[in-house]
Amino acid sequence: MIFSTTQKVSQVIGGVDILSPMGLAILTIGILFTLGVPLTMILKGKKD
């Protein structure tokens, strides 16, 4: 299989700067969701 990239494909289109307020908000929500959901499932899991 041959992969070829063009100038347009190699450019990043859009995106959010990680140090902007929006980037920090997205990062915080992602970390809270990633850590919070499994921790909640462990702590409040099914009890027999």
N, C-alpha and C positions, 0 to 999 in steps of 0.2 A: 504494500500500500504506500502510495506517495502522498506526503502532506506538503502543501505549499502554503506559505503565508504571504499576504500582501501587506502593504503599508497600513491600510485601513483596519485589517484584522488584528494587527499587532498593537494598535492603539487602544487604550482604555477609554471607553465612551462613558461619560457620566461618572457617577460615583460620589461618595461623600468623603470629605477630608476627616480623618479620624480625630483630629484635635479640635474640630469645630463643635459647637454645642450639640448639633444634630448627631454627629459621629459619636460623641461621648454618650449621648442618650441611647443610641442604638446598641453600643457596646455594653452599657450598664444593663439594659433590658435583656440582652442576650445572655450575659453572665448570670443574672438573677434567675432567668428561666432555666438555664442549663443546670444550675446548682439547686434551685428551689424545687423543681418538680420531682427529681429523684429523692431528695431529702424528705419532702412531704410524703411521698409514697412509702418510704421506709418507716418514718415515724408514725404515720396515721394509717398504716396498712391494715389489712384484714386481721382481726383478732378473733380467735376461736374461743 
